Amino acid sequence: MATETRTTQGAPPPGGVSFSLSDPTFRAIVYQILVVGAVVLVGWFLISNTLDNLARRSIATGYHFLEREAAFGIGESLIDYSPKDTYGRAFLVGVLNTLKVSIIGVILATIIGTIIGVARLSSNWLIAKLASTYVEIIRNIPPLLQLFFWYALVSDGLPPVRQALNPIPGVFLSQRGLRVPVPAPDPVWANMGIALLVAIVAAWGVSRWARARQARTGQPFPAGWTGLGLIVGLPILTWLAGGAPLAMDVPKLTGFNFTGGGAISPEFFAILTGLTLYTAAFIAEVVRSGIKAVNWGQTEAARALGLPSSPTLRLVILPQALRVIVPPLTSQYLNLTKNSSLALAIGYPDLVSIANTTLNQTGQAIEGVTMIMGTYLVISLSISIFMNWYNKRIALVER
């Protein structure tokens, strides 16, 4: 009876938590409250100490400086910008430049990395060895050195502007980068962009309808070709309806530089090429390991059904390998985005470069650093959320 009484007194009440440190649940709650309290206390100390030191030195705080005139130029911008614009607009230019490098780099690195990863598993000895050599060399050279190499290749390896290479009419290669003809401004191009977005959404809808139809009736529908026709055809129809403009803005040598046309600067080429090739080497290993994780019996079953190698890889192996590939692939996307801050070393006006110029002119170092950290945090979390959603979407549902 004594033993039973002690057991009853030490046990938590039914459906509740015992307010005793001997209860693991209550003890875990207490520990979490203590940790959160310690974090809050340390944060309060750091913030109050920083504000006190700034006040002693009469250093202004806050983000009001973003409304002041920036008074410095930016070499590349996706939006209109001049030195008369505000620091806030200059910071926006840096964010857009970072996003431009990150988005294009992620797409190109995924394509190149997938090709190299598949090539490493090729039965062709030469292709497999070349792919392996690429991976082992590129991923073992620091990315900053690769950026320096690609930048020097353009700035020192190409001729000056007045002796620019002209491989085809209207295209010029020089130390200032690549100049190419672009379509002259016309409202039809914006309409074509809208038509392209509508076509992409329509193609996605057709794909979903085709899968549901096949699951219901067993009859396939050429959703791929239909989607391709929509994506290509709708913008072309919009272009024809807008008068089919063909006028081009061709670059011309004026003084010591080219005017008109589209430009790819040496800085943008170096940061994009360096980060793309570097990240592609890691993605190649991710793809290779994902394919190797698929049971060999899947390949044998596909061959027994008479499927050739290419459809087997595309329809059987890769869809199953994605379950293994997507989580580490997310890390590589995040690495590429954060490595874009190395653009400061070669003069590309990214987020970090423009923020550094801003804080040097205004003295708002803490605000500038927090803006950089906050921006990268938002971008990284956005990538993680999207990739986690995609990972759940492609996960196999067990019966």
C-alpha positions as CSV (number, residue, x, y, z in Angstrom):
1,M,0.0,0.0,0.0
2,A,2.8,2.4,0.8
3,T,4.4,1.8,-2.6
4,E,1.1,2.3,-4.4
5,T,0.6,5.6,-2.5
6,R,4.0,6.9,-3.4
7,T,3.5,6.0,-7.0
8,T,0.1,7.7,-7.1
9,Q,1.5,10.9,-5.5
10,G,4.4,11.2,-8.0
11,A,2.3,10.6,-11.1
12,P,0.8,13.6,-12.9
13,P,-3.0,14.0,-12.7
14,P,-5.0,12.4,-15.5
15,G,-5.1,14.7,-18.6
16,G,-2.8,17.4,-17.0
17,V,0.7,18.3,-16.1
18,S,2.2,17.9,-12.6
19,F,3.7,21.1,-11.3
20,S,6.8,19.3,-10.1
21,L,10.3,19.2,-11.4
22,S,10.2,15.5,-11.3
23,D,7.6,15.6,-14.2
24,P,9.6,15.7,-17.5
25,T,6.9,17.7,-19.3
26,F,6.8,20.4,-16.6
27,R,10.6,20.4,-16.4
28,A,10.9,20.9,-20.2
29,I,8.5,23.9,-20.0
30,V,10.6,25.5,-17.3
31,Y,13.8,25.0,-19.2
32,Q,12.3,26.6,-22.3
33,I,11.1,29.6,-20.3
34,L,14.5,30.1,-18.8
35,V,16.2,29.9,-22.2
36,V,13.8,32.4,-23.8
37,G,14.2,34.7,-20.8
38,A,18.0,34.5,-21.1
39,V,17.9,35.3,-24.8
40,V,15.6,38.3,-24.2
41,L,17.8,39.6,-21.4
42,V,20.9,39.3,-23.6
43,G,19.2,41.0,-26.5
44,W,17.9,43.8,-24.3
45,F,21.4,44.4,-22.9
46,L,23.0,44.5,-26.3
47,I,20.4,46.9,-27.7
48,S,20.4,49.2,-24.7
49,N,24.2,49.3,-24.6
50,T,24.4,50.1,-28.3
51,L,21.9,52.9,-28.0
52,D,23.7,54.3,-25.0
53,N,27.0,54.4,-26.8
54,L,25.5,56.0,-29.9
55,A,23.9,58.7,-27.7
56,R,27.2,59.4,-26.0
57,R,28.9,60.0,-29.3
58,S,26.0,62.0,-30.7
59,I,25.5,59.6,-33.6
60,A,22.0,59.8,-35.0
61,T,20.0,56.6,-35.3
62,G,17.0,55.5,-37.4
63,Y,16.3,55.0,-41.0
64,H,15.4,58.6,-42.0
65,F,18.6,58.8,-44.0
66,L,16.9,56.6,-46.7
67,E,14.9,59.7,-47.7
68,R,18.0,61.8,-48.4
69,E,19.7,62.3,-51.7
70,A,22.2,59.5,-52.4
71,A,24.6,61.7,-54.6
72,F,26.4,58.7,-56.0
73,G,26.1,56.8,-59.3
74,I,25.4,53.2,-60.0
75,G,26.7,51.5,-63.1
76,E,24.0,48.9,-63.5
77,S,20.3,49.2,-62.7
78,L,17.1,47.4,-63.6
79,I,15.1,50.6,-62.8
80,D,15.7,54.2,-63.6
81,Y,18.2,55.7,-61.2
82,S,20.3,58.9,-60.9
83,P,22.5,60.4,-58.2
84,K,19.7,62.7,-57.3
85,D,17.5,59.8,-56.2
86,T,17.3,58.8,-52.5
87,Y,19.4,56.3,-50.6
88,G,16.2,54.1,-50.4
89,R,16.0,53.9,-54.2
90,A,19.7,53.2,-54.4
91,F,19.2,50.3,-51.9
92,L,16.3,49.0,-54.0
93,V,18.6,49.0,-57.0
94,G,21.1,46.8,-55.1
95,V,18.4,44.4,-54.0
96,L,17.2,44.0,-57.6
97,N,20.7,43.5,-58.9
98,T,21.3,40.8,-56.3
99,L,18.0,39.1,-57.2
100,K,18.9,39.3,-60.9
101,V,22.2,37.4,-60.3
102,S,20.6,34.9,-57.9
103,I,17.6,34.0,-60.1
104,I,19.6,33.7,-63.3
105,G,22.4,31.9,-61.5
106,V,20.0,29.4,-59.8
107,I,18.4,28.5,-63.2
108,L,21.7,28.1,-65.0
109,A,23.4,26.2,-62.2
110,T,20.5,23.8,-62.0
111,I,20.6,23.1,-65.7
112,I,24.4,22.7,-65.8
113,G,24.6,20.8,-62.6
114,T,21.9,18.3,-63.7
115,I,23.7,17.7,-67.0
116,I,27.1,17.2,-65.3
117,G,25.6,15.0,-62.6
118,V,24.0,12.7,-65.2
119,A,27.2,12.7,-67.2
120,R,29.1,11.4,-64.2
121,L,27.1,8.3,-64.3
122,S,27.5,7.9,-68.1
123,S,28.6,4.5,-69.4
124,N,30.9,6.5,-71.8
125,W,34.3,6.5,-70.1
126,L,35.4,9.9,-71.5
127,I,32.2,11.8,-70.7
128,A,32.2,10.4,-67.1
129,K,35.9,11.4,-66.5
130,L,35.4,14.9,-68.0
131,A,32.4,15.4,-65.7
132,S,34.3,14.1,-62.7
133,T,37.3,16.3,-63.5
134,Y,35.1,19.4,-63.8
135,V,33.5,18.7,-60.4
136,E,36.7,18.0,-58.6
137,I,38.5,21.1,-60.0
138,I,35.7,23.7,-59.7
139,R,34.4,22.9,-56.3
140,N,37.9,22.8,-54.7
141,I,38.8,26.3,-55.9
142,P,37.5,29.2,-53.7
143,P,34.7,31.1,-55.5
144,L,36.4,34.4,-54.9
145,L,39.4,33.3,-57.0
146,Q,37.1,32.1,-59.7
147,L,35.4,35.5,-59.8
148,F,38.8,37.2,-60.2
149,F,39.7,34.8,-63.0
150,W,36.5,35.4,-65.0
151,Y,36.8,39.2,-64.5
152,A,40.4,39.3,-65.6
153,L,39.5,37.1,-68.6
154,V,37.2,39.9,-69.8
155,S,38.9,43.0,-68.7
156,D,42.5,41.9,-69.7
157,G,41.7,39.4,-72.4
158,L,39.5,41.5,-74.7
159,P,40.5,44.5,-76.7
160,P,39.7,48.2,-75.9
161,V,36.5,49.7,-77.0
162,R,37.8,51.3,-80.2
163,Q,39.2,47.9,-81.3
164,A,36.2,45.9,-80.1
165,L,35.5,42.6,-81.7
166,N,32.6,42.5,-84.1
167,P,31.8,38.8,-84.8
168,I,28.4,39.5,-86.3
169,P,26.8,42.8,-87.3
170,G,25.6,44.8,-84.3
171,V,27.4,42.6,-81.7
172,F,30.5,44.0,-80.1
173,L,32.9,42.5,-77.6
174,S,35.4,44.7,-75.7
175,Q,36.8,45.3,-72.2
176,R,33.5,47.1,-71.5
177,G,31.6,43.9,-72.0
178,L,29.2,42.6,-74.6
179,R,26.9,44.9,-76.6
180,V,24.0,43.4,-78.6
181,P,21.0,44.8,-80.5
182,V,17.7,44.8,-78.7
183,P,14.2,45.6,-79.9
184,A,13.3,49.3,-79.9
185,P,10.9,50.4,-77.3
186,D,7.3,49.6,-78.2
187,P,4.1,48.9,-76.1
188,V,3.8,45.5,-77.7
189,W,6.7,44.1,-75.7
190,A,4.9,44.7,-72.4
191,N,1.8,43.1,-73.9
192,M,3.8,40.1,-75.0
193,G,5.1,39.7,-71.4
194,I,1.6,39.7,-70.1
195,A,0.6,37.2,-72.8
196,L,3.5,34.9,-71.8
197,L,2.4,34.9,-68.1
198,V,-1.2,34.1,-69.2
199,A,0.2,31.3,-71.4
200,I,2.2,29.8,-68.5
201,V,-0.8,29.8,-66.2
202,A,-2.9,28.3,-69.0
203,A,-0.3,25.6,-69.7
204,W,-0.2,24.7,-66.0
205,G,-4.0,24.4,-66.0
206,V,-3.9,22.2,-69.0
207,S,-1.3,20.0,-67.3
208,R,-3.4,19.6,-64.2
209,W,-6.5,18.8,-66.3
210,A,-4.6,16.3,-68.4
211,R,-3.4,14.4,-65.3
212,A,-6.8,14.3,-63.8
213,R,-8.3,13.1,-67.1
214,Q,-5.8,10.4,-67.5
215,A,-6.3,9.2,-63.9
216,R,-10.1,9.1,-64.5
217,T,-10.2,7.6,-68.0
218,G,-6.7,6.2,-68.6
219,Q,-6.5,8.2,-71.9
220,P,-3.3,10.4,-72.2
221,F,-3.4,14.0,-73.5
222,P,-0.4,15.8,-75.1
223,A,-0.3,18.4,-72.3
224,G,3.4,19.1,-73.0
225,W,3.0,20.0,-76.6
226,T,-0.2,21.9,-75.9
227,G,1.6,23.9,-73.2
228,L,4.5,24.6,-75.5
229,G,2.1,25.8,-78.2
230,L,0.5,28.2,-75.7
231,I,3.7,29.5,-74.4
232,V,5.2,30.1,-77.9
233,G,2.0,30.9,-79.8
234,L,0.2,33.4,-77.6
235,P,3.1,35.9,-77.4
236,I,3.6,35.6,-81.2
237,L,-0.1,36.3,-81.8
238,T,0.1,39.3,-79.5
239,W,3.2,40.5,-81.4
240,L,1.3,40.1,-84.7
241,A,-1.8,41.9,-83.3
242,G,0.5,44.8,-82.2
243,G,1.7,45.4,-85.7
244,A,4.7,43.0,-85.7
245,P,7.4,45.7,-85.0
246,L,10.9,44.8,-86.2
247,A,12.8,48.0,-85.3
248,M,16.0,47.3,-83.4
249,D,18.1,49.5,-81.2
250,V,21.6,48.8,-82.4
251,P,24.7,49.8,-80.4
252,K,27.0,52.4,-81.9
253,L,30.5,53.6,-81.0
254,T,30.2,57.1,-79.7
255,G,33.4,58.7,-78.3
256,F,35.0,56.3,-75.9
257,N,32.1,53.9,-75.4
258,F,29.1,52.4,-77.1
259,T,25.6,53.8,-76.9
260,G,22.3,52.1,-77.5
261,G,21.5,48.4,-77.5
262,G,21.7,46.0,-74.6
263,A,24.8,45.5,-72.5
264,I,26.3,42.7,-70.3
265,S,29.1,44.3,-68.2
266,P,32.3,42.4,-67.3
267,E,31.3,42.6,-63.6
268,F,27.9,40.9,-64.2
269,F,29.5,38.3,-66.5
270,A,32.1,37.5,-63.9
271,I,29.8,37.2,-60.9
272,L,27.2,35.2,-62.9
273,T,29.7,32.8,-64.6
274,G,31.7,32.2,-61.4
275,L,28.8,31.5,-59.1
276,T,26.9,29.4,-61.7
277,L,29.9,27.1,-62.5
278,Y,30.9,26.9,-58.8
279,T,27.4,26.0,-57.6
280,A,26.8,23.7,-60.5
281,A,29.7,21.5,-59.4
282,F,27.9,20.9,-56.0
283,I,24.5,20.4,-57.7
284,A,26.1,17.8,-59.9
285,E,27.1,15.8,-56.9
286,V,23.6,16.2,-55.4
287,V,22.0,14.9,-58.6
288,R,24.5,12.0,-58.9
289,S,23.8,10.9,-55.3
290,G,20.1,11.3,-55.8
291,I,20.1,9.0,-58.9
292,K,22.3,6.5,-57.1
293,A,19.9,6.4,-54.2
294,V,17.2,5.0,-56.5
295,N,17.1,1.2,-56.4
296,W,18.7,-0.5,-59.4
297,G,15.6,-2.6,-59.7
298,Q,13.7,0.4,-61.0
299,T,16.1,0.6,-64.0
300,E,15.9,-3.1,-64.6
301,A,12.1,-3.0,-64.5
302,A,12.0,-0.1,-67.0
303,R,14.3,-2.0,-69.4
304,A,12.2,-5.1,-69.0
305,L,9.2,-3.0,-70.3
306,G,11.3,-1.9,-73.3
307,L,11.9,1.7,-72.3
308,P,15.1,3.3,-73.8
309,S,17.7,4.9,-71.5
310,S,16.5,8.5,-72.0
311,P,12.8,7.9,-71.1
312,T,13.9,5.6,-68.2
313,L,16.0,8.4,-66.7
314,R,13.3,11.1,-67.4
315,L,10.2,9.1,-66.4
316,V,11.4,6.6,-63.9
317,I,14.7,7.5,-62.2
318,L,14.6,11.3,-61.8
319,P,11.0,11.6,-60.4
320,Q,12.1,9.2,-57.6
321,A,15.5,10.8,-57.2
322,L,13.9,14.2,-56.6
323,R,12.9,13.1,-53.1
324,V,16.6,12.9,-52.3
325,I,17.8,15.7,-54.4
326,V,15.5,18.6,-53.3
327,P,16.6,19.1,-49.7
328,P,20.3,19.5,-50.4
329,L,19.5,21.4,-53.6
330,T,17.8,24.0,-51.4
331,S,21.1,24.5,-49.5
332,Q,22.9,25.1,-52.8
333,Y,20.4,27.7,-53.9
334,L,20.9,29.5,-50.5
335,N,24.6,29.3,-50.9
336,L,24.5,30.8,-54.4
337,T,22.3,33.6,-53.2
338,K,24.5,34.4,-50.2
339,N,27.7,34.1,-52.2
340,S,26.5,36.8,-54.5
341,S,27.8,39.2,-51.8
342,L,31.3,38.5,-53.2
343,A,30.3,40.8,-56.1
344,L,31.7,43.6,-54.0
345,A,35.2,42.3,-54.8
346,I,34.9,42.9,-58.6
347,G,32.8,46.0,-58.5
348,Y,29.3,44.7,-59.3
349,P,26.7,47.0,-57.6
350,D,24.9,44.4,-55.6
351,L,23.1,44.8,-52.3
352,V,26.2,44.7,-50.2
353,S,28.2,47.1,-52.4
354,I,25.5,49.8,-52.4
355,A,24.8,49.4,-48.7
356,N,28.5,49.8,-48.0
357,T,28.7,53.0,-50.0
358,T,25.5,54.2,-48.2
359,L,26.8,53.5,-44.7
360,N,30.2,55.1,-45.5
361,Q,28.5,58.3,-46.6
362,T,25.9,58.5,-43.9
363,G,27.7,56.9,-40.9
364,Q,24.6,54.7,-40.3
365,A,26.6,51.5,-39.9
366,I,24.2,49.6,-37.7
367,E,21.2,50.5,-39.8
368,G,23.1,49.5,-43.0
369,V,24.2,46.2,-41.6
370,T,20.7,45.3,-40.3
371,M,19.2,46.1,-43.7
372,I,21.7,43.8,-45.4
373,M,21.0,41.0,-42.8
374,G,17.2,41.5,-43.1
375,T,17.2,41.4,-46.9
376,Y,19.3,38.2,-47.1
377,L,17.1,36.7,-44.4
378,V,13.9,37.4,-46.3
379,I,15.4,36.1,-49.6
380,S,16.7,32.9,-47.9
381,L,13.5,32.2,-46.0
382,S,11.5,32.7,-49.3
383,I,13.7,30.2,-51.1
384,S,13.4,27.7,-48.2
385,I,9.6,28.1,-48.0
386,F,9.2,27.5,-51.7
387,M,11.5,24.5,-51.8
388,N,9.9,23.0,-48.8
389,W,6.5,23.4,-50.5
390,Y,7.9,21.8,-53.6
391,N,9.5,19.0,-51.6
392,K,6.1,18.2,-49.9
393,R,4.4,18.3,-53.3
394,I,6.6,15.7,-54.9
395,A,6.8,13.4,-51.9
396,L,5.5,9.9,-52.4
397,V,2.2,9.3,-50.6
398,E,2.3,5.9,-48.8
399,R,-0.8,3.8,-48.9
